[in-house]
């Protein structure tokens, strides 16, 4: 019941912390993968922890296992501790809210937004993806700020560098790709840093460099 209410995508519905090639297993292809796996397991074991303990912010290029680990953590919390979880990919959340606009819609904006604000754990996947309009920035600011103020748990993933360090700021002068700070603003990144421990995943792209090798003949 909890997993159905969490809206976890079917592709990730069987993800676990178990390592190996069995269905739902997490494959370790780089030292950072093992470190991230260990940190996620420890976080689940301590959950909900104290109000001062940080949640997790998984960062790295596509195909490094960030969503797999986030869903594995969420599923274990639901199964072992009965935690009420809600999973949303950023673009899906914004589309769901846009779908409430206009007259005649069955759902109101509050019907979508209230569970996102109030659930025990929000898994916000692929933060910063797509075109970030001012409206989108306002929505994400409201969601993250509310959970920050109410000390509600947040587990975030992103493919985009944070961009709030001096080195990243200097790179903007040479027309580098937009960072998360560029897209969402320094204030929001600062809050995320306070709320969450940054966990970086590196190594090969599982989909491109490993999984695709099995399809060659």
C-alpha positions in Angstrom: 0.0 0.0 0.0 2.8 2.4 0.9 4.7 1.6 -2.3 1.7 2.1 -4.5 1.0 5.5 -2.8 4.6 6.5 -3.3 4.3 6.7 -7.1 7.6 5.0 -7.7 8.0 4.4 -11.5 7.6 0.8 -12.7 11.2 0.7 -14.0 12.5 1.2 -10.5 9.9 -0.7 -8.6 12.2 -3.6 -7.8 15.4 -1.6 -6.9 17.2 -2.8 -3.8 20.5 -2.3 -2.0 21.5 -5.8 -2.8 24.6 -5.9 -5.0 24.9 -8.1 -8.1 23.2 -8.8 -11.4 20.0 -10.2 -10.0 16.7 -8.3 -10.7 16.8 -5.0 -8.8 20.4 -5.4 -7.7 22.7 -2.4 -7.5 25.9 -2.9 -9.5 29.2 -1.4 -8.2 31.5 -0.2 -10.9 33.5 2.5 -9.1 34.7 3.2 -5.6 32.2 6.1 -5.3 29.3 3.6 -5.9 30.3 1.6 -2.9 30.7 4.7 -0.8 27.3 6.0 -1.8 25.7 2.6 -1.2 27.2 2.5 2.3 26.1 6.0 3.1 22.5 5.3 1.9 22.3 2.1 4.0 23.6 4.0 7.1 21.0 6.8 6.5 18.2 4.3 6.3 19.3 2.5 9.5 19.4 5.8 11.4 16.2 7.2 9.9 14.5 9.4 11.1 17.6 10.3 13.2 17.8 13.6 15.0 16.6 17.0 13.7 20.3 17.9 13.1 21.2 14.9 11.0 21.4 15.6 7.3 19.4 13.8 4.6 21.0 12.9 1.2 21.7 14.7 -2.1 23.0 12.3 -4.7 25.0 14.0 -7.5 26.6 12.7 -10.6 26.3 12.3 -14.4 23.6 10.1 -15.9 23.8 6.4 -15.5 25.7 6.3 -12.2 22.9 4.7 -10.1 21.5 7.8 -8.2 17.8 7.0 -8.8 18.4 3.3 -8.1 19.9 4.2 -4.7 17.2 6.7 -3.9 14.4 4.3 -4.6 16.2 1.5 -2.8 16.4 3.7 0.3 12.7 4.7 0.0 11.5 1.1 -0.5 13.5 -0.1 2.5 12.1 2.7 4.7 8.6 1.8 3.7 9.1 -1.9 4.2 11.0 -1.8 7.5 9.8 1.4 9.1 6.4 2.1 7.5 7.6 5.5 6.3 5.2 7.5 4.1 7.2 8.3 1.0 6.4 10.3 -2.2 8.5 10.0 -5.3 8.5 12.8 -7.9 10.8 13.4 -10.9 11.0 17.2 -11.1 9.5 17.5 -14.6 6.7 15.1 -13.7 5.9 17.2 -10.6 5.7 20.4 -12.6 3.6 18.8 -15.3 1.2 17.5 -12.6 0.8 21.0 -11.3 0.3 22.5 -14.7 -2.4 19.9 -15.3 -4.5 21.5 -12.6 -4.6 24.9 -14.3 -7.7 26.1 -16.0 -11.4 25.7 -15.4 -13.1 22.3 -15.3 -10.1 20.4 -13.9 -11.0 17.7 -11.3 -7.7 18.2 -9.4 -6.8 21.5 -7.8 -3.2 22.7 -7.4 -3.4 22.0 -3.7 -4.4 18.4 -4.4 -1.0 17.8 -6.0 1.1 20.1 -3.9 -0.1 19.3 -0.4 1.2 15.7 -0.4 4.5 16.9 -1.7 4.8 19.4 1.2 3.6 17.1 3.9 4.8 13.6 3.2 7.3 12.1 5.7 9.9 11.7 3.0 10.0 13.3 -0.4 12.3 11.8 -3.1 12.9 14.6 -5.6 14.5 13.0 -8.6 16.5 14.8 -11.4 16.5 18.2 -9.8 17.2 21.0 -12.3 16.2 18.9 -15.4 14.6 20.7 -18.4 14.0 24.3 -18.9 13.7 26.1 -15.5 11.2 29.0 -15.9 10.5 31.5 -13.2 7.3 29.7 -12.3 9.2 26.4 -12.0 11.8 28.1 -9.8 9.1 29.4 -7.5 7.5 26.0 -7.2 10.7 24.3 -6.3 11.6 27.1 -3.9 8.3 26.7 -2.1 8.6 23.0 -1.9 12.2 22.9 -0.6 11.8 25.9 1.7 8.6 24.4 3.3 10.4 21.1 4.0 13.4 23.0 5.3 11.3 25.1 7.6 9.3 22.1 8.9 12.3 19.8 9.2 10.8 17.3 6.8 13.0 14.7 5.2 14.2 15.1 1.6 16.2 12.8 -0.7 17.4 14.5 -3.9 19.2 13.4 -7.1 20.6 15.6 -9.9 22.8 15.2 -13.0 23.8 18.8 -12.8 26.9 20.2 -11.0 25.9 22.5 -8.0 28.0 25.3 -9.3 28.2 27.3 -6.1 32.0 27.0 -5.6 34.5 29.7 -6.8 35.9 27.4 -9.5 32.4 26.8 -11.0 31.7 30.5 -10.9 34.8 31.3 -12.8 33.9 28.7 -15.5 30.8 30.7 -16.3 32.9 33.3 -17.9 33.9 30.8 -20.7 30.2 30.0 -21.5 30.1 26.7 -19.5 26.8 24.8 -19.3 24.4 26.1 -16.7 24.9 24.7 -13.2 22.2 24.0 -10.6 23.0 27.3 -8.9 22.4 29.1 -12.2 19.1 27.3 -12.7 17.7 27.6 -9.1 19.6 30.3 -7.4 22.2 30.4 -4.6 19.7 30.6 -1.8 18.1 27.3 -2.7 21.4 25.6 -3.1 22.5 26.9 0.3 19.4 25.4 1.9 19.9 22.1 0.2 23.5 22.0 1.4 22.3 22.6 5.0 19.5 20.0 4.7 21.5 17.2 2.9 24.9 15.5 2.8 26.3 15.7 -0.7 27.1 12.3 -2.1 28.9 12.2 -5.5 28.8 9.2 -7.8 31.4 8.9 -10.6 32.6 6.1 -12.8 31.2 4.7 -16.1 27.7 5.4 -17.5 26.0 2.1 -16.7 23.5 2.4 -19.6 26.0 3.5 -22.2 29.3 1.8 -21.2 28.1 -1.4 -19.5 24.5 -2.4 -20.3 24.9 -1.6 -24.0 27.8 -4.0 -24.2 25.4 -6.9 -23.7 23.4 -5.9 -26.7 26.3 -6.1 -29.2 26.8 -9.2 -31.4 
